[in-house]
Amino acid sequence: PEATRSRPLPSDLRARRRARRLGVLFAALGAAVLAFLAWTGRDYYLLARLERLRSPLHAMLKPAGPWGHGVGIAATAFRLSNSLYAARKRVGWMQGLGDMRSWLVFHVFVGFMSPMVIAFHAAFQSRNLLATATAGAMGVVVLTGVVGRYIFGLVPAAAGKALEIQEVRAGLAEARAE
């Protein structure tokens, strides 16, 4: 009977589960936002460039139209909020605002959402070299972020802090002894 009673979870495991639930929530939110944007422009975004100019939706959905500007403002907010993760790590008064795992999940979410929302703002067109180069650079940043997140997942950690090699070796020795 004593062995069947559930023990309280270590704080690190609770933080991982909370971050995983937060990731699922953000993924659902992101999918809903992208589905809404796609549904709104479904009759416009698939048109050829010249056909778009003749579309009654062009005035509203073009990048400089009311919808395009609104989506651009949302894209800018996504992009700027991505910097909150770095601020959380370095700004003194932000140190107590949530655990770093949850902030990393948020950072990944807005990192993925930024280029996608920007694509909707631009109506899936790039008309100049600067915009194309910027989109390419953002793609590189997202790709390196994915690789970095994978590598970060391989680093042994406890309570949100990377373990020193001596701590890892001690843990391995303890596990072998058991």
C-alpha positions in Angstrom: 0.0 0.0 0.0 2.8 2.4 0.8 4.5 1.8 -2.5 1.3 2.5 -4.5 0.8 6.0 -2.9 2.0 8.6 -5.4 4.9 10.7 -4.4 5.1 14.4 -5.1 6.8 15.2 -8.4 10.2 16.8 -8.3 10.0 20.5 -9.2 12.0 20.0 -12.4 9.5 17.4 -13.7 6.6 19.6 -12.8 8.2 22.5 -14.7 8.8 20.2 -17.8 5.1 19.1 -17.7 3.9 22.7 -17.4 6.2 23.7 -20.3 4.9 20.8 -22.4 1.2 21.8 -21.7 2.1 25.4 -22.5 3.7 24.3 -25.7 0.6 22.4 -26.7 -1.5 25.5 -25.9 0.7 27.8 -28.0 0.7 25.3 -30.9 -3.1 25.3 -30.8 -3.2 29.1 -30.6 -0.8 29.4 -33.5 -2.7 27.0 -35.6 -5.9 28.9 -34.9 -4.3 32.2 -35.8 -2.8 30.9 -39.0 -6.1 29.1 -40.0 -8.0 32.4 -39.4 -5.5 34.4 -41.5 -5.6 31.7 -44.3 -9.4 31.6 -44.2 -9.8 35.3 -44.4 -7.6 35.6 -47.5 -8.5 32.2 -49.1 -10.0 33.8 -52.2 -7.1 36.3 -52.6 -3.8 34.6 -51.6 -4.1 31.9 -54.3 -4.6 34.3 -57.1 -1.8 35.2 -59.6 -0.2 38.6 -59.1 -2.2 40.3 -61.9 -5.4 38.7 -60.9 -5.0 40.1 -57.4 -4.9 43.6 -58.7 -8.4 43.1 -60.3 -9.8 41.3 -57.2 -12.3 43.2 -55.1 -10.3 41.9 -52.1 -7.1 43.7 -53.2 -7.8 47.0 -51.5 -8.3 45.3 -48.2 -5.8 42.4 -48.2 -2.8 44.0 -50.0 0.2 44.7 -47.6 -0.6 48.4 -47.6 -4.4 47.9 -47.1 -6.2 48.0 -43.8 -6.0 44.2 -43.3 -2.4 44.1 -44.4 -1.4 46.9 -42.0 -3.3 45.2 -39.1 -1.5 41.9 -39.8 1.8 43.8 -40.1 1.2 45.3 -36.7 0.5 41.9 -35.2 3.6 40.5 -36.9 5.7 43.3 -35.4 4.2 42.5 -32.0 5.2 38.9 -32.4 8.7 39.8 -33.5 9.3 42.2 -30.7 7.8 39.9 -28.0 10.5 37.4 -29.1 13.0 39.6 -27.3 11.2 39.1 -24.0 13.0 35.8 -23.5 16.4 37.5 -23.6 15.2 40.3 -21.4 13.8 37.8 -18.9 17.3 36.2 -18.6 19.1 39.5 -18.1 16.8 42.2 -16.6 16.8 42.2 -12.9 13.2 43.0 -12.2 12.1 40.2 -14.6 14.0 37.5 -12.8 11.1 36.2 -10.8 8.6 36.2 -13.6 8.0 32.5 -14.3 10.5 29.7 -15.0 12.9 29.8 -18.0 11.4 26.7 -19.5 8.1 28.4 -20.0 9.8 31.5 -21.4 11.7 29.3 -23.9 8.4 27.8 -25.0 7.0 31.3 -25.6 10.2 32.3 -27.4 9.9 29.3 -29.7 6.2 30.0 -30.3 6.7 33.6 -31.3 9.9 32.7 -33.2 7.8 30.4 -35.5 4.8 32.6 -35.7 6.7 35.8 -36.7 7.8 34.7 -40.2 4.4 33.1 -40.9 2.4 36.1 -39.8 4.8 38.4 -41.8 4.2 36.2 -44.9 0.4 36.9 -44.5 1.2 40.6 -44.0 3.2 40.6 -47.3 0.4 38.6 -49.0 3.0 36.0 -49.8 4.9 38.3 -52.2 8.3 39.8 -52.1 8.7 42.8 -54.4 12.2 44.0 -53.5 15.6 42.7 -52.7 15.7 44.0 -49.1 12.4 42.2 -48.2 13.7 39.0 -49.8 17.0 39.2 -48.0 15.3 40.0 -44.7 13.0 37.0 -45.1 16.0 34.8 -45.9 17.9 36.0 -42.9 14.8 35.3 -40.7 14.6 31.8 -42.1 18.2 31.2 -41.1 17.5 32.5 -37.6 14.5 30.2 -37.3 16.5 27.2 -38.6 19.4 27.9 -36.2 16.9 28.3 -33.4 15.5 24.9 -34.1 19.0 23.4 -34.1 19.8 25.3 -30.9 16.7 24.1 -29.2 17.5 20.5 -30.1 21.0 20.8 -28.7 19.6 22.6 -25.6 17.4 19.5 -25.1 20.4 17.3 -24.9 22.1 19.3 -22.1 21.5 17.6 -18.7 19.8 20.0 -16.4 18.2 20.2 -12.9 15.9 22.9 -11.7 16.3 24.7 -15.0 20.1 25.1 -14.7 22.6 23.1 -16.8 24.6 20.6 -14.8 28.4 20.7 -14.5 30.2 17.7 -15.8 31.1 16.6 -12.3 27.4 16.6 -11.3 26.6 14.5 -14.4 29.4 12.0 -13.6 28.2 11.8 -9.9 24.7 11.1 -11.1 25.9 8.4 -13.4 28.0 6.8 -10.7 25.0 6.9 -8.3 22.7 5.3 -11.0 25.3 2.6 -11.6 25.5 1.9 -7.9 21.7 1.5 -7.7 
